Amino acid sequence: MRDATKCLHSGYVPGNADPRVVPIVQSTTYVYDSTTDIGDVFDDPMKSLIYSRFGNPTVMAVENKIADLEGGAGALCTSSGQAAILLAVLNICCSGDSIVSSTKIYGGTSNLFSHTLRQQGIECIFIDPDATPDAIQAAIRPNTKLLFGETIANPALAVLDIERFAQVAHANHLPLVVDNTFATPILCKPFDYGADVIVHSTSKYMDGHAVQVGGVIVDSGKFDWSQRPFTGLTTPDPSYHGITYVDKYGPAAFIVKARMQLMRDFGAYPAAHSAFLLNLGLETLALRMERYCENALAVANYLKGHPLVEAVLYPGLADDPYYPLASKYLKGASGVISFVIKGGKKNAVTFMNSLRLASNEVHVADIRTCVLHPASATHRQLNEKQLAEAGVLPGMIRLSVGLEDVEDILEDIDQAFSAVI
């Protein structure tokens, strides 16, 4: 099936007289015929459903759909995008390890890597996403366990050269983890270019309607974890009767460990109703992404010609520095535009407060147009040097173009500029 069809049909196939729509299984627990059956599942939770902290039929249907869309071997939904990133890293790393990450990433992820993981003994070495292979190699240390980047960076809109990062990662027998939130599998399939693990904040385009917070980890099933001492995957797990995930589960080792061990201990699994709402969003994802890209390109071209705009960051523009990479990796540049207004933060605030159709909100990738000032919101915790490395300027506005009629969006932007003048 092609993507538009997968959005509707993957993950759930109703049997005779079953519900056409994925049903909400609103239950935390499941019934067994005997204590022996329950004991067997505690030995290996992959045998059956055990408790909805591990898995739920509604959520698992969505996991299967997303895995199919990304071309992965399996997926694990989480309670947020941040939880997905955290569990993906902890599934590979332990105290004393390090990771290498692009500097141009979401502010919350930057904070997670810079502070929270460091407090747990995991160091993050940041590099420019445009770094040469030699520069990437120079950042890798003997204790490095993974490389990380965003397909389309939030909010710098830098496009990651996935193949370049993957080649260096694989030359060192390391996995590449890619956040594909802004692109979604409709615009880019990072596994096709060498990525090994994909994460998403499903709260964004996958949901599209701002009704649920969630995340997902997708495993390609192709990385050979036995190449290096990834001890959590290649040595016996004493918390599961000495199971060695690579030996027992082969290509599914990574995602099985994340479910059996980390989800068991952290409990960051989404509710069935949240997954049901996410699935409704996924059903129209292919259709919506086409319209987002179309509207955003029109808005980006308008902004590019406005006298109050200092710079427009949108990889769909032919003169954008990331246009060549966007042409290689993307089928569209998403609906998010970052632009720098002349006059800095003061004019940015005036412009944003003058919008009538677009909303000021801490969200992005919605069906409704919204704006945010990254330097004082999502990246507020970064110092000036870190802001510059992340590509966040004082006058930068992140504009998430929605699905309204593009002429209405342009008229709203135009009248807001009038307030600045």
Sequence and secondary structure as in RCSB ss.txt:
>XXXX:A:sequence
MRDATKCLHSGYVPGNADPRVVPIVQSTTYVYDSTTDIGDVFDDPMKSLIYSRFGNPTVMAVENKIADLEGGAGA
LCTSSGQAAILLAVLNICCSGDSIVSSTKIYGGTSNLFSHTLRQQGIECIFIDPDATPDAIQAAIRPNTKLLFGE
TIANPALAVLDIERFAQVAHANHLPLVVDNTFATPILCKPFDYGADVIVHSTSKYMDGHAVQVGGVIVDSGKFDW
SQRPFTGLTTPDPSYHGITYVDKYGPAAFIVKARMQLMRDFGAYPAAHSAFLLNLGLETLALRMERYCENALAVA
NYLKGHPLVEAVLYPGLADDPYYPLASKYLKGASGVISFVIKGGKKNAVTFMNSLRLASNEVHVADIRTCVLHPA
SATHRQLNEKQLAEAGVLPGMIRLSVGLEDVEDILEDIDQAFSAVI
>XXXX:A:secstr
  HHHHHHHTT    TT  SS      SB   S HHHHHHHHH GGGS  BTTT  HHHHHHHHHHHHHHT SEE
EEESSHHHHHHHHHHTT  TT EEEEESSS HHHHHIIIIIHHHTT EEEEE TT  HHHHHHH  TTEEEEEEE
SB TTT  B  HHHHHHHHHHTT  EEEE TTTHHHH  GGGGT  EEEEETTTTTT SS    EEEEE S   G
GGTT HHHHS BGGGTTB HHHHHGGGHHHHHIIIIIIHHH     HHHHHHHHHHHHTHHHHHHHHHHHHHHHH
HHHHT TTEEEEE TTSTTSTTHHHHHHH SS  SEEEEEETTHHHHHHHHHHH SSSEE S  S SS EEE GG
GTTTTTS HHHHHHTT  TTEEEEE  SS HHHHHHHHHHHHHHH 
